Amino acid sequence: MSEELNRQAILDGHITRLARSKPGSMRLMPDDERADHIARTLAEAPSLDEVWVYAYGSLIWNPALHYADTVKCMVAGFHRSFCFWTVLGRGSAENPGLMLGLEPGGTSNGLAYRIDATNLDTEMDILFRREMMSYVYQPTWVDAQVADNSGRRVKVLAFVVDPAHERFCGGLDMATMVRHIATAEGSFGRNCEYLFQLVENLHQLGFEDPAMAELQDNVRRYLSGPAGTPD
């Protein structure tokens, strides 16, 4: 049975203990260093009364956060990409999976969650325990266009992949991505299920991501049999 990534599992340290149970799987960030990251990130926030968090992957359907407001939005200058290896959540040491990060260039779309100032300490702690368990992301404030035809823009906190990280693997060919996403499985389930959930949730929001849709089509063909394996 797969583990569940939820608010309680993050708060009580279960997710961290799970990562520690797999020695050598990743470099884990100590609590004091993570707290320093939170402090520095909030010091750069445009306003502590308007802290928005950008959801472009599993935060869309499983935020595990208490938030005061949510809006659909688009971010220019960054695109989502399966660009780093995972040997925990959706993969293993024997067969690593691939996880999403934001890479420079293009655009992406998703949700922005506004965190109430009264809950900021707790919610940022949960968010950073989840996204900054290791060192693969760089918390970055970026501009987002609210998708309501109002022209409104907000600064959102996005987790951008660190290209210097040892697990970064941007630029993989399609066949390699498809093979790993189709076959990898970890503590939180199959890698392909993550991709399928992503595309479905984007569709429900009225968004399209052609690169993710193409990847999903290729993964489904791979899973249907060898004849559908991409070149």
Secondary structure by P-SEA (a helix, b strand, c coil): ccccccaaaaaaaaaaaaaaacccccccccaaaaaaaaaaaaaacccccbbbbbbccccccccccccccccccccccbbbccccccccccccccbbbbbbbbbcccbbbbbbbbbbccaaaaaaaaaaaaccccccccbbbbbbbccccccbbbbbbbbccccccccccccccaaaaaaaaaccccccccaaaaaaaaaaaaaaaccccaaaaaaaaaaaaaaaccccccc
